[in-house]
Structures are given as structure tokens and as C-alpha cells.
Amino acid sequence: MKLWTDLREFFFPRICPICGKKLLLTEEILCTGCLTGLPYTHILNSPGNEMERSFWGRFPIRRASSLCYYARGSKISSLLHDMKYHGARTACIRMGELLASELHPSGFFEGIDCLIPVPLHPKRQRTRGYNQSELLARGISALTGIPVCTDALHRIHHNPTQTHKHGYERWLNAEDLFALSDKALPALQHKHIMLVDDVLTTGATLTACADVLVSIPGIQISLVTLAWAKGL
């Protein structure tokens, strides 16, 4: 067994998605240096936390959390850029696993019926080849067992990317952006769903998702992101 492990590590070395160093046999997902150096929010499952309060008055929210704080030019910023634009599929899944491993013991995922990643427009997904939020959700699902639902929400406008927009521009860009599928209404009635996205900035995109989901009778909405751009 050790021989096969050594051969696998030699020919297919596991790489830290943040710094690019080869992982040691004792390291999982991230190298020890990057793992300990992440700017953790430590929100976990704290009811009424600041991130959750930022959505109060926008839609009825059950709980919200994020793994790390986001800052421009940071390692997290570089990782998110790779996850979106450089085909870092494995990093997306691994970061979902890390997020789940940190939040799961606090009971954050308890009672969640399904994970709904924020959808991309089909044209953008074809160009990119994947949806980073979906892969993040699949990483969460791998550790929690919660199913991922990708057919409840559709992005109906191929709008410009939010990356270089700020404040009010993001809200305008997210107006009437999503629609429910025909399957969503019967499947999600009286369910507790969790929206999954890579980074929270103004909350415009997540609020746009929730705006259409709240029309489903008895639905409860929570959300989780890998990073939170607090104060941006």
C-alpha cells in the first residue's frame, strides 16, 4: 500500500491550491502554512452574526456563514481568481470540503435539505467549462451528504461580470437575473435550502436568488460562501 501511495505522490503529486507547493502525505487540501494562515472569520454557526444581519430586511434568512475574509491582492483573492478563470476545478472541490470540515461540527448544516449553487448563464458556463459555485457545493456535499440541486434556479440574463463593479452597480446588474425552473416549486416546498457562492461582496447576487426562491410556499433560506468581502 505504501509503495502505491509513494508512486501516486511521485507521478501525481497533490498541490496546495493557494501556494502551489507539493502537499506532504500528512497534509490534506492545503499545506499547513496556508491552512493556518487563512483569514478565518470564525463565524461558524453563530445566530444573528454580522454577515447574517447584512441580509436582514432583504429576505427572511435562517443562517449565514463564510469561511474566510476576502481582501484584494490576498492569497484568497488569488485562489478565487484561479477558481473562476484558470480552470482550478479540483481547488473548487477541495475548498468546499475545507469549508464543510470547518463549519459542520458547529451544526451549521443541520436540517439543510439541499444545496443550491448560484447558477451561471449557460453561455458563460460553456465558455468557462464549469460553475465554480457548483463545484464548491459538491465539495460541501461530499462531507455532509447534503444533495446538490442545480435545476431549481436559472440565470436568464447573460449580464456583464460583477468582478469590477461596485456597490449600486452590482445591484443594478443583478436585477431580475434569475428565474425558477418548473421543477422548483413542487420539489422545494417546505424545504430548507442553502445557497452556495464563492464570495459575498454586496450581497446583490445572493439576494436576487432569494427574491425568486421566496415565492415557494414554506421555503427556508440559508447561505454560505467561501469568502466574505466585509466592508467592500
ZAMARGU-4260 file (C-alpha; in steps of 0.2 Angstrom, whole numbers, plus 5000, padded with zeros to 4 digits):
<rodrens>
0) 5000/5000/5000 | 5014/5012/5004 | 5023/5008/4988 | 5007/5013/4978 | 5005/5029/4989
5) 5023/5034/4985 | 5021/5030/4967 | 5005/5041/4966 | 5013/5055/4975 | 5028/5054/4963
10) 5018/5054/4947 | 5003/5064/4953 | 5008/5075/4967 | 4995/5084/4976 | 4997/5103/4976
15) 4991/5116/4988 | 4979/5127/4978 | 4984/5143/4987 | 5004/5142/4986 | 5007/5129/4973
20) 5018/5119/4985 | 5018/5100/4985 | 5007/5093/4999 | 5015/5081/5012 | 5007/5065/5015
25) 5001/5071/5031 | 4993/5087/5023 | 4975/5087/5016 | 4968/5100/5004 | 4980/5114/5009
30) 4998/5114/5015 | 5000/5118/5034 | 5007/5135/5031 | 4992/5141/5021 | 4979/5131/5031
35) 4985/5140/5047 | 4987/5157/5038 | 4969/5158/5031 | 4960/5174/5037 | 4946/5164/5046
40) 4930/5173/5050 | 4926/5161/5065 | 4908/5165/5062 | 4903/5146/5061 | 4885/5144/5066
45) 4883/5160/5077 | 4865/5165/5076 | 4862/5184/5071 | 4880/5186/5066 | 4886/5201/5056
50) 4885/5193/5040 | 4868/5186/5043 | 4862/5204/5049 | 4868/5211/5032 | 4853/5202/5024
55) 4840/5207/5037 | 4826/5217/5028 | 4831/5210/5011 | 4823/5192/5013 | 4819/5180/5028
60) 4836/5172/5031 | 4839/5157/5043 | 4858/5157/5044 | 4873/5163/5035 | 4892/5160/5037
65) 4908/5161/5027 | 4925/5153/5030 | 4937/5167/5026 | 4938/5186/5025 | 4942/5192/5007
70) 4954/5206/5003 | 4960/5212/4986 | 4978/5205/4982 | 4977/5192/4996 | 4980/5173/4994
75) 4961/5171/4995 | 4959/5183/4981 | 4972/5174/4970 | 4963/5157/4974 | 4946/5164/4970
80) 4953/5171/4953 | 4960/5154/4949 | 4944/5145/4954 | 4934/5156/4942 | 4946/5159/4927
85) 4960/5147/4927 | 4951/5130/4927 | 4955/5126/4945 | 4941/5113/4947 | 4950/5102/4960
90) 4953/5118/4970 | 4935/5122/4970 | 4930/5105/4977 | 4944/5105/4989 | 4939/5122/4996
95) 4921/5116/4998 | 4927/5101/5008 | 4938/5113/5019 | 4923/5124/5021 | 4912/5110/5026
100) 4925/5102/5038 | 4926/5119/5047 | 4908/5123/5048 | 4900/5105/5050 | 4905/5102/5068
105) 4896/5118/5073 | 4879/5112/5067 | 4879/5124/5053 | 4872/5112/5040 | 4860/5103/5052
110) 4842/5102/5044 | 4848/5108/5027 | 4838/5098/5013 | 4848/5103/4998 | 4862/5115/4992
115) 4859/5127/4978 | 4874/5134/4970 | 4872/5151/4962 | 4870/5147/4943 | 4880/5154/4929
120) 4872/5159/4912 | 4873/5144/4901 | 4884/5153/4888 | 4896/5158/4902 | 4896/5141/4909
125) 4900/5133/4892 | 4914/5146/4889 | 4922/5143/4907 | 4918/5124/4906 | 4911/5123/4924
130) 4902/5133/4938 | 4914/5136/4952 | 4900/5138/4965 | 4893/5121/4959 | 4910/5113/4962
135) 4911/5121/4979 | 4894/5114/4983 | 4899/5097/4978 | 4914/5098/4990 | 4902/5103/5004
140) 4891/5088/4999 | 4905/5076/4999 | 4907/5079/5018 | 4890/5082/5023 | 4879/5071/5012
145) 4868/5085/5008 | 4862/5084/4989 | 4866/5097/4977 | 4852/5104/4967 | 4857/5113/4950
150) 4840/5113/4941 | 4830/5124/4953 | 4837/5141/4948 | 4841/5148/4931 | 4851/5163/4926
155) 4841/5171/4912 | 4852/5186/4908 | 4870/5185/4901 | 4875/5201/4911 | 4892/5208/4912
160) 4903/5200/4926 | 4902/5208/4944 | 4920/5207/4947 | 4924/5225/4943 | 4908/5233/4948
165) 4905/5241/4965 | 4890/5245/4976 | 4875/5251/4967 | 4882/5245/4950 | 4881/5227/4957
170) 4863/5229/4962 | 4858/5236/4945 | 4867/5221/4937 | 4858/5208/4947 | 4840/5214/4945
175) 4829/5201/4938 | 4843/5190/4935 | 4836/5173/4940 | 4820/5163/4937 | 4813/5147/4945
180) 4813/5131/4935 | 4796/5121/4933 | 4803/5108/4945 | 4807/5120/4959 | 4790/5124/4965
185) 4785/5106/4969 | 4802/5100/4974 | 4807/5114/4986 | 4790/5117/4995 | 4793/5117/5014
190) 4812/5114/5012 | 4827/5122/5020 | 4839/5126/5006 | 4856/5133/5007 | 4863/5145/4993
195) 4881/5142/4989 | 4893/5155/4981 | 4911/5158/4981 | 4912/5176/4988 | 4900/5188/4996
200) 4903/5207/4992 | 4887/5217/4992 | 4875/5203/4993 | 4866/5208/4977 | 4868/5191/4968
205) 4863/5181/4983 | 4848/5192/4986 | 4842/5191/4968 | 4842/5172/4970 | 4832/5173/4986
210) 4820/5185/4978 | 4813/5172/4967 | 4815/5157/4979 | 4804/5166/4992 | 4789/5163/4981
215) 4790/5145/4985 | 4777/5140/4999 | 4786/5136/5016 | 4804/5138/5009 | 4818/5142/5022
220) 4834/5150/5015 | 4851/5150/5022 | 4868/5154/5013 | 4886/5150/5014 | 4901/5157/5005
225) 4919/5153/5004 | 4924/5171/5007 | 4916/5187/5013 | 4922/5204/5007 | 4917/5213/5023
230) 4917/5232/5021 | 4920/5232/5002
</rodrens>
